[in-house]
Structure formats: C-alpha cells, structure tokens
C-alpha cells in the first residue's frame, strides 16, 4: 500500500465514522461516503477497515487501563 493509498483509506474511514456518528441508525451509508467505492471497492472492505480501527482503539484503551491498574482486574 502506498502512502497516498493509506491516507485516502484513512480519510474515507474517518468520513464513514463521522457519518455514522451523525446518523446513529446502524446502517453503513455507502453512497453518502465520498470516494468510498473508489477507495475500498465494496462495502465489506470498508466495514473490515472500520472494524480494525475499532479493535485497535479498544485494545489501546484496555492496555492503558491495565498499565495504570495492573492488579485491579
């Protein structure tokens, strides 16, 4: 993946998250996301990228809490 492709994917995922946050209906607004089809090709690939971003953030939050309170499970 090139640096430009990485940034394009990042922009599209951020746009998708912003639209999802504003709509709050649980539906992927594929047609409302600029450059989504050109960047990801299919909605499934965008959902996978969004899931990876969510997982990464969740893992980071868990690690931060464990670093502060390692024995307080």
C-alpha positions as CSV (number, residue, x, y, z in Angstrom):
1,X,0.0,0.0,0.0
2,X,1.4,3.4,-1.0
3,X,1.4,6.3,1.4
4,X,-1.2,8.1,-0.7
5,X,-3.5,5.0,-0.6
6,X,-3.1,4.8,3.2
7,X,-4.1,8.5,3.6
8,X,-7.0,8.0,1.2
9,X,-8.3,5.0,3.1
10,X,-7.8,6.9,6.4
11,X,-9.9,9.8,5.0
12,X,-12.7,7.6,3.9
13,X,-12.8,5.7,7.2
14,X,-12.9,9.0,9.1
15,X,-15.7,10.2,6.9
16,X,-17.6,7.0,7.4
17,X,-17.2,7.3,11.2
18,X,-18.4,10.9,11.1
19,X,-21.5,10.0,9.1
20,X,-22.3,7.0,11.3
21,X,-21.9,9.2,14.4
22,X,-24.3,11.8,13.0
23,X,-26.9,9.2,11.7
24,X,-26.8,6.7,14.6
25,X,-29.0,4.2,12.7
26,X,-26.5,1.4,12.4
27,X,-26.6,1.5,8.6
28,X,-23.4,2.0,6.5
29,X,-24.1,5.0,4.3
30,X,-22.1,3.6,1.4
31,X,-23.5,6.0,-1.2
32,X,-23.0,9.0,1.1
33,X,-19.3,8.5,1.8
34,X,-17.2,10.4,-0.7
35,X,-14.7,8.2,-2.6
36,X,-15.7,5.0,-0.7
37,X,-16.3,2.9,-3.8
38,X,-13.1,4.1,-5.5
39,X,-11.0,3.5,-2.3
40,X,-12.4,0.2,-1.0
41,X,-14.4,-1.2,-3.8
42,X,-17.1,-2.9,-1.7
43,X,-18.9,-2.1,1.5
44,X,-17.5,-5.3,3.1
45,X,-13.9,-4.0,2.8
46,X,-14.9,-0.7,4.3
47,X,-16.6,-2.4,7.2
48,X,-13.5,-4.6,7.7
49,X,-11.4,-1.4,7.9
50,X,-13.8,0.2,10.4
51,X,-13.8,-3.0,12.5
52,X,-10.0,-3.0,12.6
53,X,-10.0,0.7,13.7
54,X,-12.5,-0.1,16.4
55,X,-10.5,-3.1,17.6
56,X,-7.3,-1.1,17.6
57,X,-8.9,1.6,19.7
58,X,-10.4,-0.9,22.1
59,X,-7.1,-2.7,22.6
60,X,-5.4,0.6,23.3
61,X,-8.0,1.5,25.9
62,X,-7.6,-1.9,27.6
63,X,-3.8,-1.7,27.6
64,X,-3.9,1.9,29.1
65,X,-6.2,0.7,31.9
66,X,-4.0,-2.3,32.6
67,X,-0.9,-0.2,32.7
68,X,-2.5,2.1,35.3
69,X,-4.2,-0.7,37.4
70,X,-2.5,-4.0,36.5
71,X,-3.8,-5.9,39.5
72,X,-7.3,-4.4,39.7
73,X,-9.0,-6.8,37.3
